[in-house]
Amino acid sequence: MYLTIDGDHMVRALALDGQVRLTAIQTTDLVSEARQTHDLSPLSTVALGRFMTGLELMAMDLKNETDEITGIIKCEGELGGMTVVVKQNGDVKGFVQNSKVASYFKEDDAHKFDVHRAVQNGVLTIIKSQAGANPYSGSVHLVSGEIAEDLTYYMASSEQIPTILGLGVLLDSNGVKHSGGYLVQPMPGASEEVLTYLEQRISAFPDVSYLMEEGFNPAQILDLFIGDPEIDYLEVKPVRYQCDCNKDRISRALATLSKNDLDELAEEDKDVEVHCEFCNTDYVFSVDEIRSLIAQK
Ligand SMILES: [Zn+2]
């Protein structure tokens, strides 16, 4: 029996006598939601979809409700950059600088988007906020601009965790057809045999989008990858696109401005509009509301 639920979800498992941990995820609906929220072009959808899916997989370690991972890419290519935040409960939100990147395709495969061309050189920063610990942040230069390789490189160099990561976002004329990924890590102290076995598995493993097109769910992708009849599925949980902004939060953010800045806003004597880039919502503050923020200073 495979551990599965309808819609977008993530599955975690252990295999090979607990020497390997595995996670796979389906993100079709949440990438589709991001596409609609930001009216993304196809290539912008694929880039943000891969980044959101990769960070969801990396968030499998988060333990407390308030824990979250923020990923930021700043790049020289047309895309400009991306920001994604994933919470412990699987909620994700994100945006790209340029939502309308033109479609470029790989020279050797006219069906594959050339994400590298839209990204080019840049820096990837990961910030982990976990309850009871100082926020941890690490940065690496992008090594490929294809996102999966960049996240793999980040984990190897910044967190010293060897990682196998596959990401796939497949579009058709209706939008996002499939999106998902998997992440495989040997546990500390895994045997040489296990490490060699993982290398062999990855060398011939198909694309995630191909597998999803063939009807594989996340648990089945893990099963196919590891080929271990004793695979132990630990958890399945839903994931979704969800922004947690509201007027109260924005108001608290505004309140962190200096009294001088707030005075200037009030003196303009018109409504102040604050835009949430994650969900494209505008919040309007009247001059009276700005004045009451000043009064609280
Ligand atoms: Zn929002």
Residues whose N, C-alpha, C, O or C-beta is under 5 A from the ligand:
A	BS01	ZN	C243 C245 C276 F278 C279
